[in-house]
Amino acid sequence: MDVIASHPGFLGLEGRRARRLARYLAGPGPGRPAPLAALRMAIALAAPLAVGLAFGRPDLAVLAALGAVFTSVVEPGGGYGRHLRVYGVMIALNAVVVMIALACSGHAVAAGVVMLLLGVAAGVSTAWGAIPATVAPTCLVLFIIAQAFTPAPAFGWSVLAVTVGTAWVALIAVIPWPIAPYAPAELATGRAWMAVADYAANPADDRLEQSALEAIEQARDTVASVRSRRPGWSSTSARLWATLVAASRVVSLIASLEDERRREQAGPAVRGAVDDVLAQVESASRDIALGTVDSGHVHRAAGLDAAVELLRALAPDTDGLSGAALHAALVDRGRTRTALRISRRIGDAIDALGLPDPPRVTITRPRRPAKGASLRTALDPRCTAMRHGLRLGIAAGMSVGIFTALEGTPVIGITHGQWVSIALVGVLQPTLGDSVQIAAQRALGTALGAVVAMVLLAIAYGEPWAMASAIVLVGAVAALLQPVNYLWFITLFTPLSLLLSAFGAGLDAAIASERIIATGVACVIGLVVAALAWPTRSGEQLPGVLANSLDTSADDLDAVLRVASGELPRSTMSEVHQRAMLGADDAARVLQARMGESIEAFSRPDALAALEATAMQLVRDIGTLAGRIPIDGVAIPDAAAVRPALSGALRDIASAVRDGQRPSSPGDLLDILAPAHAVVDDARSAADIPRGLAGTVDMLDIIAFAIQRLADEAGAWAAESARPRRAWWQRLVPAPAAETPA
């Protein structure tokens, strides 16, 4: 009998994982729609298309538009200097890539060899951060299109068109900076508060919490990067930074409020009051977002204060209660304290924006490594970036060479072979799990986008200005949705590319079906290469990512207990907790990718999946603990023994997971809390419980139990890893009962 399948909660867990995977592919992601990116894309496309039509050169207009599209999808973030550097490099790169592509046009061997070299370079560049990893694929796609462009315009005019298109986007992206040097910082801060509002509107969605944390981090980066000698900037930056500190704490407190509501079944009146508080937090957060860009905006925080007062009135009195009733009363009072702190943080943010004298703050850049990976590390065949580069270079290089040699010859219904190469560049990702996800989204998005393209071509074909208008509209919507979900982006990017092809080369609606076939071929080739050619699996990375997540959780717990003991200021908790949340989210993303690449991991949740779920809940528990600590701190009894025992046990588990070993037993961590429980019992007997102490000790119990569960799950995973692995066809059927852990 299959022990796992017989577990009463297993079917529900399987269904939950299936829903998570479906939401991961088709649901909205943590990113928010980008209206400014949509506006930039519309301007970037409209200008070259209009100029090209005015001069009767739609071919050059398409090349300029391609340079504009590939540049507009890159958002460097940060200050003016970083924008100038990134866009300057892109102008030079696009020009050089087009020169090489035109020189290789029609020469199959040369095009294939150059594509191989460019692919290896693109893969290796991922070792140096997100911006190179975004820029590199655009260069590959631009090379494929330029060397296969038919009929090819003159060499000089082609290079000039792409350079002008790239420079045009760079110009419209950086020109606001000298005019309004800190406007990007204000906009980034406003977006962060809008993300906080979205999270308050739906606190059960962990992705919205991730989105809020990432938006706050990006806003801090932008505020710290902006440099201006204009009078008033130091005051403005201090105000914005103070609001971001408050925003980070509000996110943590919202998580605490939601976690307590989810953990304990409060009465309907209390749940309704909590919902009212969150609704008012959403409204107040949107007010703060507007206030960062409009100094005349009137903030309305009275509704939040009234909602908190209502919740306080509903909180039960602990007098005369005992046992489970007392615990429920303490939980309800914890909700009240959390709501009060949210209200206070919202007030701090409003005050920071409105006070004539800004608060004293220390603005620091987000922590980054002093330098990226060394060239030697990036070129090491054991490095993920190098392995990805070799796969990408060989696969894309061979496809470019083959389809260049067969140009004009139909192959399984494909006459435009460059579309296979372009889709292959998108499908091949550093890990197999990511490749599976992108392939699924790309195939479905291309099919949907082809239908959209056929409709638009049926309406606008033969009308140049109507075609140009459709291109601008579709491009703007694609840029708007790009941060939200890749499937939605591809659904709009497919008609954009097909409309550009029809606009520049006069192709008709029949190209839509060919595009579907080409994408399907690319997805099959890409998955075969990702699975069989020196594969890098997400499962190989998951233990290390989980270990890093547990280490950041240990740092978080250590910081919270130090603050509770008065050893550290409260301001340190938000920063450390944010790193812990992002670490847990990294583990969740890698786990999702692992589900896509492994039939066994998807159908049979193993100990690593359980470990990730417990680690995520632990981070939330620590956030709840932080929310219970009043402003003046809580003296936890025997803290000198509690703090190193709990955080040390977490670090030991992290080290064991990283090494694939069974962790040493943490012992009975609940015994370590016995002195704290004794103090609480004595205080209850004397009817003089210090503020926050009982709730804090309760949360420490929950955290200690979670740490012990993590140790058990890490041990179960180590035992699973030591067993001989079954062949893939054996994993399609349930394991024998003797091989299945109880």
C-alpha positions in Angstrom: 0.0 0.0 0.0 1.3 3.5 -0.8 1.7 5.2 2.5 2.0 8.7 1.1 -1.1 8.4 -1.1 -3.0 7.0 1.9 -2.3 10.1 4.0 -5.6 11.9 4.5 -4.2 15.3 3.5 -2.2 14.0 0.5 -4.9 14.5 -2.2 -5.5 18.0 -0.9 -1.8 18.7 -1.0 -1.6 17.4 -4.6 -4.5 19.6 -5.7 -2.9 22.6 -4.0 0.4 22.0 -5.8 -1.4 21.6 -9.1 -3.2 24.9 -8.5 0.0 26.6 -7.6 1.6 25.3 -10.8 -1.3 26.5 -13.0 -1.2 29.9 -11.3 2.5 30.0 -11.8 2.1 29.5 -15.5 -1.0 31.5 -16.3 -1.9 33.6 -13.2 -0.7 37.1 -12.6 2.8 37.2 -11.1 4.2 39.5 -8.4 5.0 42.3 -10.9 2.6 45.1 -11.4 1.4 46.5 -14.8 3.9 49.1 -16.0 2.0 52.1 -17.5 5.2 54.2 -17.9 6.9 51.3 -19.8 3.8 51.1 -22.0 4.0 54.9 -22.7 7.7 54.6 -23.5 7.1 51.6 -25.8 4.4 53.5 -27.6 6.6 56.6 -28.2 9.6 54.4 -29.1 7.6 52.6 -31.8 5.5 55.6 -33.1 8.5 57.8 -34.0 10.5 55.4 -36.3 7.4 54.0 -37.9 6.0 57.5 -38.7 9.4 58.7 -40.1 9.8 55.5 -42.2 6.4 55.9 -43.7 7.0 59.6 -44.4 10.2 58.8 -46.3 8.8 55.6 -48.0 11.2 53.2 -46.3 9.2 50.8 -44.2 12.2 48.4 -44.1 14.4 50.9 -42.3 11.5 51.8 -40.1 11.2 48.2 -39.0 15.0 48.0 -38.2 14.8 51.2 -36.1 11.6 49.9 -34.4 13.4 46.6 -33.5 16.3 48.6 -31.9 13.7 50.6 -30.0 11.7 47.6 -28.8 14.8 45.7 -27.6 16.0 48.8 -25.7 12.7 49.8 -24.2 12.3 46.4 -22.5 15.5 47.1 -20.5 14.9 49.2 -17.3 18.3 49.7 -15.5 16.7 51.2 -12.4 18.7 53.3 -10.0 20.2 56.7 -10.8 21.0 58.8 -13.9 24.5 57.5 -14.2 23.4 53.9 -14.4 20.8 54.7 -17.1 23.5 56.5 -19.2 25.9 53.6 -18.8 23.5 50.8 -19.7 21.9 52.7 -22.6 25.3 53.8 -23.9 26.5 50.2 -24.0 23.2 49.1 -25.7 23.7 51.7 -28.5 27.2 50.4 -29.2 26.2 46.7 -28.9 23.2 47.0 -31.2 25.2 48.8 -33.8 28.0 46.2 -33.7 25.6 43.2 -33.7 23.9 44.6 -36.8 27.2 45.2 -38.6 28.3 41.6 -37.9 24.8 40.2 -38.9 24.8 42.0 -42.3 28.3 40.8 -43.0 27.2 37.2 -42.3 24.0 37.5 -44.3 23.6 34.6 -46.6 26.7 32.8 -45.3 25.5 29.8 -43.4 28.8 28.7 -41.8 29.8 32.3 -40.8 26.3 33.0 -39.4 26.3 29.8 -37.4 29.8 30.3 -36.0 29.1 33.9 -35.0 25.8 32.9 -33.4 27.6 30.2 -31.4 30.1 32.7 -30.1 27.4 35.2 -29.3 25.3 32.5 -27.5 28.2 31.5 -25.3 28.9 35.1 -24.5 25.2 35.6 -23.7 25.1 32.7 -21.4 28.3 33.6 -19.5 27.0 37.2 -19.1 24.2 35.9 -16.8 26.9 35.5 -14.1 27.1 39.3 -13.8 23.6 40.1 -12.8 20.1 40.8 -14.1 20.8 43.6 -16.6 23.4 41.6 -18.6 21.0 38.6 -18.5 18.3 40.8 -20.0 20.4 42.6 -22.6 22.2 39.5 -24.0 19.1 37.7 -25.4 18.0 40.9 -27.2 21.4 41.1 -29.0 21.0 37.4 -30.1 17.5 38.1 -31.5 18.6 41.3 -33.2 21.4 39.3 -34.9 19.1 36.6 -36.1 16.6 39.1 -37.5 19.2 41.4 -39.1 21.2 38.6 -40.9 17.9 37.1 -42.2 16.3 40.4 -43.2 14.9 40.1 -46.7 15.4 42.1 -48.8 18.3 43.6 -46.8 18.7 47.4 -47.0 22.1 49.0 -47.6 24.7 48.3 -44.9 25.2 51.8 -43.7 21.5 52.7 -43.7 20.7 49.5 -41.7 23.3 50.3 -39.0 22.1 53.9 -38.8 18.5 52.9 -38.5 19.1 50.5 -35.6 21.4 53.0 -33.9 18.9 55.8 -34.2 16.1 53.6 -32.9 18.2 52.6 -29.8 19.4 56.1 -29.2 15.8 57.4 -29.5 14.6 55.2 -26.6 17.7 56.1 -24.5 16.9 59.7 -25.1 13.3 59.5 -24.0 14.3 57.4 -21.0 17.0 59.7 -19.6 15.9 63.2 -20.7 13.5 63.6 -17.6 16.4 63.3 -15.2 18.1 66.6 -15.7 14.7 68.4 -15.6 13.4 66.6 -12.6 16.3 64.8 -10.9 14.4 63.2 -8.1 11.1 62.5 -9.9 12.2 58.8 -10.5 12.7 58.4 -6.8 9.3 59.8 -6.0 7.7 57.6 -8.7 9.5 54.5 -7.3 8.4 55.3 -3.8 4.8 55.8 -5.0 4.9 52.4 -6.8 6.2 50.8 -3.6 3.3 52.1 -1.6 0.9 51.1 -4.3 2.3 47.6 -4.0 1.7 47.7 -0.3 -1.9 48.7 -0.9 -2.3 45.8 -3.3 -1.0 43.4 -0.6 -3.3 44.9 2.1 -6.2 44.3 -0.3 -5.3 40.6 -0.6 -3.0 39.6 2.3 -3.5 35.9 1.7 -1.5 36.1 -1.6 2.2 35.6 -0.9 3.1 36.9 -4.3 1.7 40.3 -3.5 3.9 40.4 -0.3 6.9 39.5 -2.5 5.9 42.2 -4.9 5.7 44.8 -2.1 9.0 43.9 -0.7 10.7 44.0 -4.1 9.1 47.3 -4.9 10.4 48.8 -1.6 13.9 47.4 -2.3 13.9 49.0 -5.8 12.6 52.3 -4.4 15.4 52.4 -1.9 17.9 51.6 -4.6 16.5 54.5 -6.7 16.5 57.0 -3.7 20.0 56.0 -2.8 21.3 56.3 -6.4 19.8 59.7 -7.3 22.4 62.5 -6.9 21.3 66.1 -7.2 22.9 69.4 -6.0 19.6 71.2 -6.2 18.4 72.8 -2.9 15.9 70.6 -1.1 17.0 67.2 -2.4 18.5 66.1 0.9 15.2 66.9 2.6 13.2 65.2 -0.2 15.3 62.1 -0.1 15.1 61.9 3.7 11.3 62.0 3.5 11.1 59.4 0.9 13.5 57.1 2.7 11.5 57.5 5.9 8.3 56.5 4.2 10.0 53.4 2.7 11.2 52.4 6.2 7.6 52.7 7.4 6.4 50.8 4.3 8.7 47.8 5.0 7.3 47.6 8.5 3.7 47.9 7.3 4.2 44.9 5.0 5.6 42.8 8.0 2.6 43.9 10.1 0.1 43.0 7.5 1.6 39.6 7.2 1.4 39.2 11.0 -2.3 40.3 11.0 -3.2 37.9 8.2 -1.2 35.0 9.8 -2.9 35.4 13.1 -6.3 35.5 11.5 -5.5 32.4 9.5 -4.1 30.6 12.4 -6.9 31.2 14.9 -10.6 31.2 14.0 -11.8 34.4 15.6 -15.4 35.3 15.8 -17.2 36.9 12.8 -17.2 40.3 14.4 -13.5 40.2 15.0 -12.8 39.0 11.4 -15.0 41.7 10.0 -13.1 44.3 12.1 -9.8 43.0 10.9 -11.0 43.2 7.3 -12.1 46.8 7.9 -8.6 47.6 9.2 -6.9 46.1 6.1 -9.3 48.0 3.8 -8.4 51.2 5.5 -4.7 50.3 5.3 -5.2 49.8 1.5 -6.8 53.2 1.2 -4.2 55.0 3.3 -1.3 53.4 1.4 -2.8 54.6 -1.9 -3.1 58.1 -0.4 0.6 58.0 0.6 1.5 56.8 -2.9 -0.2 59.8 -4.3 1.3 62.1 -1.7 4.8 61.2 -2.8 4.3 62.7 -6.3 1.7 65.4 -5.3 2.6 67.5 -2.3 -0.9 69.0 -2.3 -2.6 65.7 -1.9 -4.8 65.5 1.3 -4.2 62.4 3.4 -7.2 60.7 5.0 -6.1 58.5 7.9 -9.1 59.1 10.1 -10.8 56.0 8.6 -7.9 53.8 9.7 -7.9 55.2 13.3 -11.7 54.5 13.5 -11.3 50.9 12.3 -8.5 50.2 14.8 -10.7 51.7 17.6 -13.5 49.3 16.6 -11.2 46.4 16.7 -10.0 47.4 20.1 -13.6 47.5 21.3 -14.2 44.0 20.1 -11.0 42.5 21.7 -12.1 40.4 24.7 -11.1 41.1 28.2 -8.7 38.5 29.6 -10.0 38.8 33.2 -11.4 35.5 34.4 -10.3 33.5 31.3 -8.0 30.5 31.4 -6.7 27.8 29.1 -7.9 27.9 25.4 -10.1 30.9 26.1 -7.2 32.9 27.5 -5.1 31.9 24.5 -7.8 33.1 22.1 -8.1 36.3 24.0 -4.4 36.9 23.8 -4.4 36.2 20.0 -7.2 38.7 19.6 -5.3 41.3 21.6 -2.3 40.5 19.4 -4.4 41.5 16.4 -5.3 44.7 18.1 -1.6 45.5 18.8 -0.6 44.7 15.2 -3.4 47.0 13.9 -2.2 49.8 16.3 1.3 49.5 15.0 0.1 49.6 11.4 -1.8 52.8 12.2 1.3 54.2 13.8 3.5 53.4 10.8 1.0 54.9 8.4 1.1 58.0 10.5 4.9 58.0 10.5 4.8 57.9 6.7 2.3 60.7 6.4 4.3 62.8 8.8 7.5 62.2 7.0 5.9 63.6 3.8 4.3 66.6 5.5 6.7 67.8 8.1 8.8 70.9 7.2 11.9 69.4 8.9 12.4 65.8 7.5 13.3 63.0 10.0 17.0 62.2 10.5 17.7 59.1 8.4 20.8 57.3 7.2 20.5 56.5 3.5 22.5 53.5 2.4 22.6 51.6 -0.8 21.2 48.1 -0.8 23.8 45.5 -0.1 25.5 44.2 -3.2 28.7 42.3 -3.7 31.7 44.5 -4.3 32.2 42.9 -7.7 30.5 40.3 -9.8 31.7 36.9 -10.5 35.3 36.7 -11.7 35.9 35.9 -15.4 37.6 32.6 -14.3 34.5 31.6 -12.3 32.1 32.5 -15.1 34.1 30.5 -17.6 34.3 27.4 -15.4 32.4 24.6 -17.1 30.9 23.8 -13.6 29.3 27.2 -13.5 25.7 27.4 -14.5 26.3 30.4 -16.7 29.0 28.7 -18.7 26.9 25.5 -19.1 23.9 27.6 -20.2 26.1 29.5 -22.7 27.5 26.4 -24.3 24.0 24.9 -24.7 22.6 28.2 -26.0 25.5 28.8 -28.4 25.6 25.4 -29.9 21.8 25.0 -30.3 21.2 28.5 -31.6 24.3 28.5 -33.8 23.4 25.2 -35.4 19.8 26.4 -36.0 20.9 29.7 -37.5 23.5 28.0 -39.8 21.0 25.3 -41.0 18.1 27.7 -41.7 20.5 30.2 -43.4 21.6 27.4 -45.7 18.0 26.4 -46.4 16.7 30.0 -46.8 13.6 30.0 -49.0 13.2 26.2 -48.9 10.1 25.1 -47.0 11.0 22.7 -44.1 7.9 21.1 -42.4 5.9 24.2 -43.5 8.5 26.7 -42.3 10.1 29.1 -44.8 11.2 31.7 -42.2 13.6 29.5 -40.2 14.8 32.5 -38.1 11.6 32.2 -36.1 12.7 28.8 -34.8 16.1 30.3 -33.8 14.4 33.3 -32.1 12.0 31.1 -30.1 14.9 28.8 -29.2 16.8 31.7 -27.6 13.7 32.4 -25.4 13.0 28.7 -24.5 16.6 27.8 -23.5 17.0 28.9 -19.9 19.8 28.3 -17.4 17.9 25.4 -15.7 15.6 22.7 -17.1 12.8 23.7 -14.8 12.8 27.3 -16.1 13.0 26.0 -19.7 9.9 23.9 -19.1 7.9 26.8 -17.7 9.0 29.2 -20.5 8.3 26.6 -23.2 4.8 26.0 -22.0 4.1 29.7 -21.7 5.7 30.5 -25.1 3.8 27.8 -26.9 0.4 28.8 -25.5 1.2 32.5 -25.8 2.2 32.1 -29.5 -0.9 30.2 -30.4 -3.1 32.9 -28.8 -1.0 35.7 -30.2 -1.2 34.2 -33.7 -5.0 34.5 -33.6 -4.8 38.1 -32.5 -2.3 38.8 -35.3 -4.6 37.2 -38.0 -7.5 39.4 -36.8 -5.4 42.6 -36.9 -3.9 41.7 -40.3 -7.3 41.0 -41.7 -8.4 44.5 -40.6 -5.3 46.6 -41.3 -3.4 44.7 -44.1 -2.6 47.0 -47.0 -3.1 50.2 -45.0 0.4 51.3 -43.8 -0.9 53.9 -41.3 -3.4 51.5 -39.9 -0.7 48.8 -39.6 1.6 51.3 -37.8 -1.2 52.2 -35.4 -1.8 48.6 -34.6 1.9 48.0 -34.0 2.1 50.9 -31.5 -1.1 49.7 -29.7 0.0 46.1 -29.4 3.5 47.0 -28.4 2.3 49.3 -25.6 0.0 46.7 -24.2 2.8 44.1 -24.3 5.1 46.4 -22.4 2.3 47.1 -19.9 1.9 43.4 -19.1 5.5 42.3 -19.4 6.2 42.5 -15.6 3.0 40.7 -14.8 3.2 37.4 -16.6 5.4 36.1 -19.5 2.5 34.2 -21.0 0.5 37.4 -21.3 3.5 39.2 -22.7 4.1 36.6 -25.4 0.4 36.7 -26.3 0.9 40.4 -27.3 4.5 40.2 -28.4 3.7 37.6 -31.1 1.3 39.9 -33.0 3.8 42.7 -32.5 6.5 40.7 -34.3 4.2 39.4 -37.0 2.8 42.9 -37.7 6.4 44.2 -38.0 7.2 41.4 -40.4 4.1 42.2 -42.5 4.9 46.0 -42.3 8.5 45.7 -43.4 8.5 42.7 -45.8 4.9 42.7 -47.0 4.0 39.3 -45.6 0.3 38.3 -45.2 -1.8 36.6 -42.5 -0.5 33.1 -43.6 2.7 33.8 -41.5 0.7 33.4 -38.3 0.3 29.6 -38.8 3.9 29.3 -39.7 4.9 31.1 -36.5 3.0 28.6 -34.5 4.8 25.7 -36.2 8.2 27.4 -35.7 7.6 28.0 -32.0 6.4 24.4 -31.5 9.6 23.1 -33.2 11.7 25.4 -31.1 10.0 24.3 -27.9 10.7 20.7 -28.6 14.3 21.3 -29.6 14.9 23.5 -26.6 13.4 21.1 -24.1 15.5 18.2 -25.6 18.7 20.3 -25.4 17.9 21.5 -21.8 17.1 18.0 -20.6 19.9 16.0 -22.3 22.8 18.4 -23.1 24.7 18.9 -19.9 21.5 19.7 -18.0 21.3 22.0 -15.0 18.3 21.0 -12.9 16.5 23.2 -10.5 16.4 20.3 -8.1 20.2 20.5 -7.9 20.0 24.1 -6.7 17.1 23.7 -4.3 19.0 22.3 -1.3 21.4 25.3 -1.5 18.7 27.8 -1.9 16.7 26.3 1.0 19.8 26.4 3.1 20.3 30.1 2.3 16.6 30.7 3.2 17.1 29.0 6.6 20.2 31.0 7.3 18.4 34.3 6.6 15.5 33.0 8.9 18.1 32.4 11.6 19.4 35.9 11.2 15.8 37.2 11.3 15.0 35.3 14.5 18.3 36.4 16.1 17.6 40.1 15.3 14.0 39.9 16.7 15.2 38.4 20.0 18.0 40.9 20.3 15.5 43.7 19.8 13.2 42.1 22.4 16.1 42.1 24.8 17.0 45.7 24.1 20.3 44.9 22.4 19.4 46.2 19.0 17.2 49.1 17.8 13.8 48.1 16.2 14.9 49.6 12.9 17.1 46.6 12.2 14.2 44.1 12.2 12.6 45.3 9.0 15.7 45.0 7.0 16.6 41.5 8.2 13.0 40.3 7.9 12.8 41.5 4.3 15.9 39.5 3.4 14.4 36.4 5.1 11.1 36.9 3.1 13.0 37.2 -0.2 15.1 34.2 0.7 12.0 32.1 1.3 10.5 33.3 -1.9 13.6 32.3 -3.9 13.2 28.8 -2.5 9.5 28.8 -3.5 10.4 29.8 -7.1 13.1 27.1 -7.4 10.7 24.5 -6.0 8.1 25.5 -8.6 10.6 25.2 -11.4 11.6 21.8 -10.0 8.0 20.7 -10.2 7.9 21.4 -13.9 11.0 19.4 -14.7 10.3 16.3 -12.6 7.3 14.0 -12.9 8.1 12.6 -9.5 8.5 16.0 -7.8 5.1 17.1 -9.2 3.1 14.0 -8.5 4.7 12.9 -5.2 5.7 15.8 -2.8 8.9 14.9 -1.1 10.7 16.1 2.0 12.3 19.0 0.3 8.8 20.3 -0.7 7.7 19.9 2.9 10.9 21.6 4.1 10.2 24.6 1.9 6.6 24.9 3.1 7.7 24.8 6.7 10.5 27.3 6.1 8.0 29.7 4.5 5.7 29.4 7.4 8.6 29.9 9.8 9.4 33.3 8.2 5.8 34.3 8.7 5.9 33.2 12.3 9.0 35.2 13.0 7.2 38.2 11.4 4.3 37.6 13.7 6.7 37.5 16.7 8.2 40.8 15.6 4.7 42.3 15.4 4.0 41.3 19.0 7.0 43.1 20.4 5.9 46.6 21.7 7.9 49.7 20.9 9.6 49.6 24.3 10.7 46.0 24.0 9.9 42.8 25.9 12.3 41.2 28.4 12.1 37.6 27.4 13.0 35.4 30.4 16.3 33.5 30.0 16.9 35.2 26.6 20.6 34.5 26.9 19.8 30.7 26.4 16.8 31.0 24.2 18.3 33.1 21.4 21.4 31.0 20.6 19.5 27.8 21.0 16.8 28.6 18.5 18.9 30.5 15.9 21.8 28.0 16.3 19.5 25.0 15.7 18.3 26.7 12.5 21.8 27.3 11.3 22.7 23.7 12.0 19.8 22.5 9.9 20.8 24.9 7.1 24.3 23.5 7.1 23.0 20.0 7.0 20.6 20.7 4.1 23.4 22.4 2.2 25.7 19.3 2.7 22.9 16.8 2.1 23.4 15.3 5.6 21.0 14.4 8.4 21.1 17.3 10.9 22.1 16.7 14.5 19.1 16.5 16.9 18.2 20.0 18.2 16.9 18.4 21.4 13.6 19.4 23.0 13.6 23.1 22.2 10.4 23.5 24.2 12.3 22.7 27.3 14.5 25.7 26.7 11.3 27.9 27.0 10.3 26.3 30.3 11.7 29.3 32.4 9.8 31.7 30.2 6.6 29.8 30.7 7.2 29.7 34.4 7.6 33.5 34.5 4.3 33.8 32.6 2.5 31.4 34.9 3.7 33.4 38.0 2.6 36.7 36.4 -0.8 35.2 35.7 -1.1 34.1 39.3 -0.2 37.6 40.4 -2.6 39.1 37.8 0.3 41.2 36.6 1.4 40.0 33.1 3.9 42.4 31.5 2.7 43.8 28.2 3.4 41.5 25.2 5.1 38.8 27.3 2.5 36.1 27.0 1.9 36.4 23.3 5.7 36.5 22.7 6.2 33.3 24.6 3.3 31.6 22.7 5.0 32.6 19.4 8.3 31.2 20.6 6.6 27.9 21.3 5.3 27.8 17.7 8.7 28.8 16.3 10.5 26.1 18.4 8.1 23.5 17.2 8.6 24.6 13.6 12.4 24.3 14.0 12.1 20.8 15.3 9.8 19.9 12.4 12.4 21.3 10.0 15.0 19.1 11.6 12.8 16.0 11.1 12.0 17.0 7.4 15.7 17.6 6.7 16.5 14.1 8.1 13.8 12.5 6.0 15.2 14.2 2.9 18.7 13.0 3.7 17.4 9.5 4.1 15.5 9.8 0.7 18.7 11.0 -1.0 20.7 8.1 0.3 18.3 5.5 -1.4 19.1 4.3 -4.9 17.3 6.4 -7.5 14.7 4.6 -9.7 14.6 4.9 -13.4 12.2 7.5 -14.9 9.7 4.9 -16.0 9.6 3.4 -12.5 8.6 6.8 -11.1 5.4 6.8 -13.1 3.9 4.2 -10.7 3.7 4.5 -6.9 6.7 3.3 -5.0 6.3 0.0 -3.0 5.3 0.5 0.6 8.7 -0.7 1.8 10.5 2.1 -0.2 8.1 4.9 1.0 8.9 6.8 4.1 6.2 6.7 6.7 
